Structures are given as C-alpha cells and as structure tokens.
Amino acid sequence: MSVLIYAEVSNGKLAKNAFESINYGAQTAQKLGTDAIALVLGEASDAADAGKYGVSKVLNYTGEAFKNLVPEYAVAAVVDAIEKTGADVIVFPHDYTGKAVAPMLAAKLDAGLVSGAVELPDNSNGFVVKKAVFSGKAFAHTKINTDKKIISVLPNSIGKNVGDGSAEVETVSFDVSGISTSYTVKEVKKESGEISLTEADIVVSAGRGLKGPENWGMIEELANVLGAATACSRPVADIGWRPHHEHVGQTGIAIRPNLYIAIGISGAIQHLAGVNGSKTIVVINTDPEAPFFKACDYGIVGDAFEVVPKLIEAFKKFKAEHQ
C-alpha cells in the first residue's frame, strides 16, 4: 500500500500545482502510515525536489510520448506505476490534466473518485473526502469505499510544507506503441505572459468598465507592479478585447489565487463561480449596487481610471521603500 501522486510538468520543471499535489499526497500517506511516491510524465529537471515536499521516490516516465498530454498514454503510465508501487490512493491536481485523466483511470480501475478536494481525507471512520459543490457555495463529505481511491485536489486549498529532503528519481522507459488513442497533438500554443493564470498567487482582472482594449495598459502595469497575472470577464473576451485564455469564471478558467482584484466587473453569478475560491477579493467599481460588493473582502466605489493609477503609484512607492 502507498499513495501515488501525479506531479505535473510545465516547461521542463515541476509545475506549481505539482508541489501542492505532492504535499497533499505526502500528508495523506503520513495519516495512513504509508509511503508517498510521485509520478512524473516527461522531462523534469527538478524532479528530485519533490522530496522537499514529503515524497521518498519519484517515478519519471520519459520519452517522446509524454512530451504533451495524451490521456490514454497518461492512464496507461499511471496503471503501470500503480502496479509497481501497490498504490491504493492516487492523487491528481484538479486542473485540465486531472479532469482528463482521473475519470478515465477511475473507470479503468473501477475506483471511487472525488474531484476538487479541499481538505486531507478523514480516515477516522473509513475514507472521507471533503469537496466543494454548487460552485463553491457548499461542501460535501464523500466516503470512498472502493479498494482504489482517486482524489483530485483543488488548487490553493492545502498549501505547501517545504522541508530539506531530496527524492530518489527512478527513470522508467514505457512503451506506448500498443496503446490506441483518439487524440493527436498537432500544435501546442503556450500561454502568453510571464505568469501563468492558473498558477498565479495574485490576479488582476478587468471587465467592460474599462470601456475598450486601449485602456488595458494600466491593468497590465498594475499586474506588473504586483507580480500578478492578468484576467478578464467573459464579455470582454467575447468581444475580442482580450484573448479567451484570460477569461475567468464558470464558463472560463476557475482560479483560486491568494488575491483577486476585479476592476470594472459587476460580478455576475457565472463570474463569481470561477473566482469565489480566492483567499481575498478586492473590487473596484463605480456602481455601489454591483453584486460583486456582496462577495468581496474589500471594495472601492470609484472610477477605475482614477483609482488604478493611484494604486499603481502607491504600490511602487511601497516597493521602493521596502527593497
């Protein structure tokens, strides 16, 4: 018995959510009195760093087949790793990869799956996992009764405990030639910008209150000062002011940063559903009746064209005084 953690790779290194998943899996293994082992598909130069977050070993599946995500190949590799490690609990990040691979794996293994876990499993009476439901408005406690248990972890829910360890990395050659797939990767487009939206600790987002794409310069400047990623509401993406990969909300990307700043966004329920997991929400809007003010932690009723430049100036001054 062990806990196997799917650790995602981004640009040749372990992704931010990989360390969150590893930490979750390692703490789960500790509660169960067993070992935590990470599974890495593709080249990751810092794979041994997984040991700092609690795993003793990393199985690194290398080869051209794992350069990009092909769900069938990933499922086959995870099954192979389960056979090698005897894992009974398998942990994924709750992102595009986890949403594609975990359900397929659950079907193949006839295993119970809880997606979007927000706390460590409670094993005091069986194996119970807490998850968010109804777009984050409530929580469900789900008991997994199957021998194999699969969990995907909601980003920014658990945090990371960093130690000094280093994991043993075992390179595994895996033949995928006999595995059929309906997927063909023709092109991979990298997300623009220095900070990935899904991994950002701070996100600065704007809506139609900006009045036009020509005014996005101050949003990008504020994001740059804060070391943040930029995002937008759906209407802004639909009318072409910003690219669709910046659209956050129920029909876009769901994010859970430590700080979310919404500028000129009214806060429709579909938008709130994708950002209400943020630790702190700040809203800037001219309409004091905007729905977002009922959901935010801090609100500023004012014109973005007056407020944002003052914020940029204040943050620059603060950074200069504390460098």
C-alpha positions as CSV (number, residue, x, y, z in Angstrom):
1,M,0.0,0.0,0.0
2,S,1.2,3.5,-0.8
3,V,0.0,6.9,-2.1
4,L,0.8,7.8,-5.7
5,I,0.8,11.4,-6.7
6,Y,0.6,12.6,-10.3
7,A,3.1,15.5,-10.5
8,E,2.5,17.7,-13.5
9,V,5.3,19.2,-15.6
10,S,5.5,22.6,-17.1
11,N,8.4,23.8,-19.3
12,G,10.7,21.1,-18.2
13,K,10.1,21.6,-14.5
14,L,7.6,20.5,-11.9
15,A,4.5,22.8,-12.1
16,K,3.3,24.8,-9.0
17,N,0.3,22.6,-8.7
18,A,2.6,19.6,-8.7
19,F,4.1,20.6,-5.3
20,E,0.5,21.2,-3.9
21,S,-0.5,17.7,-5.1
22,I,2.7,16.2,-3.7
23,N,2.2,17.9,-0.3
24,Y,-1.4,16.7,-0.2
25,G,-0.4,13.1,-1.1
26,A,2.5,13.1,1.4
27,Q,0.3,14.3,4.3
28,T,-2.3,11.7,3.3
29,A,0.4,9.0,3.3
30,Q,1.5,10.1,6.7
31,K,-2.0,9.8,8.1
32,L,-2.3,6.3,6.6
33,G,1.1,5.3,7.8
34,T,2.5,4.5,4.4
35,D,4.8,5.9,1.7
36,A,4.3,8.7,-0.8
37,I,5.6,8.3,-4.3
38,A,5.4,10.8,-7.1
39,L,4.8,10.1,-10.8
40,V,6.2,12.4,-13.4
41,L,5.5,12.1,-17.1
42,G,8.1,13.8,-19.3
43,E,11.4,15.6,-18.5
44,A,11.6,17.5,-15.2
45,S,15.0,18.8,-14.3
46,D,13.9,19.4,-10.7
47,A,12.1,16.1,-10.1
48,A,14.3,15.3,-7.0
49,D,12.9,18.5,-5.4
50,A,9.7,16.6,-4.8
51,G,11.5,15.2,-1.8
52,K,11.3,18.6,-0.1
53,Y,7.5,18.2,0.0
54,G,7.4,14.7,1.5
55,V,7.8,12.0,-1.1
56,S,10.6,9.4,-0.9
57,K,10.7,8.4,-4.5
58,V,9.9,9.8,-8.0
59,L,9.0,7.5,-10.9
60,N,10.0,9.6,-14.0
61,Y,8.4,8.2,-17.2
62,T,10.3,9.7,-20.1
63,G,10.0,9.6,-23.8
64,E,8.5,11.5,-26.8
65,A,5.1,10.1,-26.0
66,F,4.9,12.1,-22.8
67,K,6.1,15.4,-24.3
68,N,2.5,16.5,-24.5
69,L,-0.6,15.2,-22.6
70,V,-2.3,12.3,-24.3
71,P,-4.8,11.0,-21.7
72,E,-4.7,7.3,-22.8
73,Y,-0.9,7.3,-22.5
74,A,-1.1,9.0,-19.1
75,V,-3.7,6.5,-17.9
76,A,-1.5,3.6,-19.0
77,A,1.5,5.0,-17.3
78,V,-0.4,5.6,-14.0
79,V,-1.7,2.0,-14.1
80,D,1.9,0.8,-14.6
81,A,3.1,2.9,-11.7
82,I,0.3,1.5,-9.5
83,E,1.4,-2.0,-10.3
84,K,5.0,-1.1,-9.4
85,T,4.1,0.6,-6.1
86,G,1.0,-1.2,-5.0
87,A,-0.7,2.2,-4.6
88,D,-4.2,2.3,-3.2
89,V,-4.6,6.1,-3.2
90,I,-3.9,8.1,-6.3
91,V,-3.8,11.9,-6.2
92,F,-4.2,14.3,-9.1
93,P,-4.3,18.1,-9.4
94,H,-7.8,19.4,-10.1
95,D,-6.9,21.0,-13.4
96,Y,-7.2,20.2,-17.1
97,T,-4.9,17.2,-16.7
98,G,-6.7,15.9,-13.6
99,K,-10.1,16.4,-15.2
100,A,-9.0,14.4,-18.3
101,V,-7.0,11.6,-16.7
102,A,-8.6,10.9,-13.3
103,P,-12.1,9.9,-14.6
104,M,-10.6,7.6,-17.2
105,L,-8.4,6.0,-14.6
106,A,-11.4,5.6,-12.2
107,A,-13.4,3.9,-15.0
108,K,-10.5,1.6,-15.9
109,L,-9.8,0.6,-12.2
110,D,-13.4,0.6,-11.1
111,A,-12.3,3.0,-8.4
112,G,-14.1,5.7,-6.5
113,L,-13.2,9.3,-7.4
114,V,-13.6,12.6,-5.5
115,S,-12.8,15.6,-7.6
116,G,-11.9,19.0,-6.2
117,A,-10.9,18.0,-2.7
118,V,-10.3,20.9,-0.3
119,E,-9.0,19.1,2.8
120,L,-7.0,16.0,3.7
121,P,-9.0,12.8,3.8
122,D,-10.6,11.8,7.2
123,N,-9.7,8.2,7.9
124,S,-11.1,8.0,11.4
125,N,-14.2,6.2,10.1
126,G,-13.5,4.9,6.6
127,F,-12.1,7.2,4.0
128,V,-14.0,10.5,3.7
129,V,-13.0,13.4,1.4
130,K,-14.4,17.0,1.7
131,K,-15.0,18.8,-1.6
132,A,-16.6,22.0,-2.8
133,V,-20.1,21.7,-4.5
134,F,-22.6,24.1,-6.1
135,S,-19.8,26.4,-7.5
136,G,-18.1,26.7,-4.1
137,K,-21.3,27.6,-2.2
138,A,-21.3,24.4,-0.1
139,F,-19.2,21.4,0.8
140,A,-19.9,17.7,0.5
141,H,-18.2,14.9,2.6
142,T,-17.9,11.9,0.3
143,K,-16.9,8.4,1.5
144,I,-14.9,6.3,-0.9
145,N,-15.5,2.5,-0.3
146,T,-13.5,1.1,-3.2
147,D,-10.1,-0.6,-2.8
148,K,-8.5,2.0,-5.1
149,K,-9.2,5.6,-4.2
150,I,-8.7,8.6,-6.6
151,I,-8.6,12.2,-5.5
152,S,-8.1,15.4,-7.4
153,V,-7.0,18.4,-5.3
154,L,-8.5,21.9,-5.8
155,P,-5.6,24.4,-6.4
156,N,-4.5,26.6,-3.4
157,S,-6.6,24.6,-0.9
158,I,-3.9,22.8,1.1
159,G,-0.8,24.9,1.0
160,K,2.8,23.6,0.9
161,N,5.1,22.5,3.7
162,V,8.7,22.7,2.5
163,G,11.5,20.6,4.0
164,D,15.1,19.8,3.1
165,G,14.6,16.3,1.6
166,S,15.6,15.0,-1.8
167,A,13.7,12.2,-3.5
168,E,15.2,9.3,-5.3
169,V,14.4,9.6,-9.0
170,E,13.9,6.4,-11.0
171,T,13.7,6.8,-14.8
172,V,11.2,4.5,-16.3
173,S,11.0,3.6,-20.0
174,F,7.5,2.9,-21.1
175,D,6.3,1.6,-24.4
176,V,3.1,3.2,-25.7
177,S,3.1,1.7,-29.2
178,G,0.3,-0.7,-28.4
179,I,-2.0,1.9,-26.8
180,S,-4.7,3.2,-29.1
181,T,-5.8,6.9,-28.7
182,S,-8.3,9.1,-30.4
183,Y,-6.1,12.2,-29.7
184,T,-3.5,13.7,-32.0
185,V,-1.5,16.7,-30.8
186,K,-1.0,18.9,-33.8
187,E,0.1,22.1,-32.2
188,V,0.8,23.4,-28.7
189,K,0.3,27.1,-28.0
190,K,2.0,28.4,-24.9
191,E,0.1,30.8,-22.6
192,S,1.3,34.3,-23.2
193,G,2.6,36.4,-20.3
194,E,5.3,35.8,-17.7
195,I,2.9,34.4,-15.1
196,S,0.5,31.5,-15.7
197,L,-3.0,32.5,-14.8
198,T,-3.7,29.1,-13.2
199,E,-0.6,29.2,-11.0
200,A,-0.6,32.9,-10.1
201,D,-0.8,34.0,-6.4
202,I,-2.2,37.4,-7.5
203,V,-4.6,38.0,-10.4
204,V,-5.7,41.4,-11.7
205,S,-8.9,41.2,-13.7
206,A,-11.0,43.7,-15.6
207,G,-14.3,43.9,-17.4
208,R,-16.3,46.2,-19.6
209,G,-15.9,49.0,-17.2
210,L,-12.5,49.6,-18.9
211,K,-14.5,50.9,-21.9
212,G,-12.1,49.5,-24.5
213,P,-9.0,47.4,-25.2
214,E,-6.9,50.5,-25.5
215,N,-7.2,51.1,-21.7
216,W,-5.7,47.8,-20.7
217,G,-2.3,49.3,-20.3
218,M,-3.0,50.3,-16.7
219,I,-4.3,46.8,-15.9
220,E,-1.0,45.3,-17.2
221,E,1.0,47.9,-15.3
222,L,-0.8,47.2,-12.0
223,A,-0.2,43.4,-12.6
224,N,3.4,44.0,-13.4
225,V,3.9,46.0,-10.2
226,L,2.3,43.3,-8.1
227,G,3.9,40.4,-9.9
228,A,0.4,39.2,-10.9
229,A,-1.3,37.6,-13.9
230,T,-4.0,39.4,-15.9
231,A,-7.5,38.1,-16.5
232,C,-10.9,39.3,-17.8
233,S,-14.6,38.7,-17.7
234,R,-16.4,36.7,-20.4
235,P,-18.0,39.7,-22.3
236,V,-14.5,41.2,-22.6
237,A,-13.2,38.0,-24.2
238,D,-16.3,37.5,-26.4
239,I,-16.0,41.0,-28.0
240,G,-12.3,40.4,-28.6
241,W,-10.8,43.0,-26.2
242,R,-8.7,40.2,-24.5
243,P,-7.8,36.7,-25.5
244,H,-10.1,33.9,-24.4
245,H,-7.4,32.2,-22.3
246,E,-7.7,35.1,-19.9
247,H,-11.4,34.6,-19.3
248,V,-12.1,33.5,-15.7
249,G,-15.5,32.4,-14.5
250,Q,-17.8,29.4,-14.6
251,T,-17.5,29.1,-18.4
252,G,-13.8,30.0,-18.4
253,I,-11.0,29.2,-16.1
254,A,-11.7,28.7,-12.4
255,I,-8.9,30.2,-10.3
256,R,-8.1,30.3,-6.6
257,P,-5.4,32.9,-6.1
258,N,-4.4,34.4,-2.8
259,L,-5.5,37.9,-4.1
260,Y,-8.0,38.6,-6.8
261,I,-8.5,42.2,-7.9
262,A,-11.7,42.8,-10.0
263,I,-11.8,46.1,-11.8
264,G,-14.9,47.2,-13.7
265,I,-16.6,43.8,-13.3
266,S,-20.2,43.7,-12.0
267,G,-19.8,40.2,-10.6
268,A,-22.5,38.1,-12.3
269,I,-23.0,34.7,-10.7
270,Q,-21.2,32.9,-13.5
271,H,-18.1,35.0,-12.9
272,L,-18.3,34.6,-9.2
273,A,-18.4,30.8,-9.5
274,G,-15.0,30.8,-11.1
275,V,-13.2,33.1,-8.6
276,N,-15.0,32.7,-5.3
277,G,-12.3,30.4,-4.1
278,S,-9.9,33.3,-4.0
279,K,-8.5,33.9,-0.5
280,T,-9.0,37.7,-0.7
281,I,-11.2,39.6,-3.3
282,V,-10.9,43.3,-3.9
283,V,-13.5,45.0,-6.1
284,I,-13.3,48.4,-7.8
285,N,-16.5,49.6,-9.5
286,T,-18.4,52.8,-10.0
287,D,-21.7,51.1,-9.2
288,P,-22.2,50.7,-5.4
289,E,-25.0,48.2,-6.1
290,A,-22.8,45.9,-8.2
291,P,-23.3,42.2,-7.0
292,F,-19.5,41.8,-6.5
293,F,-19.5,44.1,-3.5
294,K,-21.6,41.5,-1.6
295,A,-19.0,38.8,-2.2
296,C,-15.7,40.8,-1.8
297,D,-13.5,41.3,1.2
298,Y,-12.6,44.9,0.3
299,G,-14.5,47.2,-2.1
300,I,-13.7,50.6,-3.6
301,V,-16.6,52.6,-5.1
302,G,-14.9,54.7,-7.6
303,D,-13.8,55.3,-11.2
304,A,-11.1,52.8,-12.3
305,F,-9.4,55.5,-14.3
306,E,-8.8,57.4,-11.1
307,V,-8.3,54.6,-8.6
308,V,-6.0,52.3,-10.5
309,P,-3.3,54.9,-11.3
310,K,-3.3,55.8,-7.6
311,L,-2.9,52.2,-6.6
312,I,0.0,51.8,-9.0
313,E,1.7,54.8,-7.6
314,A,1.1,53.6,-4.0
315,F,2.4,50.1,-4.7
316,K,5.5,51.4,-6.5
317,K,6.3,53.7,-3.5
318,F,5.7,50.8,-1.1
319,K,8.1,48.6,-3.0
320,A,10.8,51.3,-3.3
321,E,10.7,51.8,0.5
322,H,10.9,48.1,1.3
323,Q,13.5,46.9,-1.1
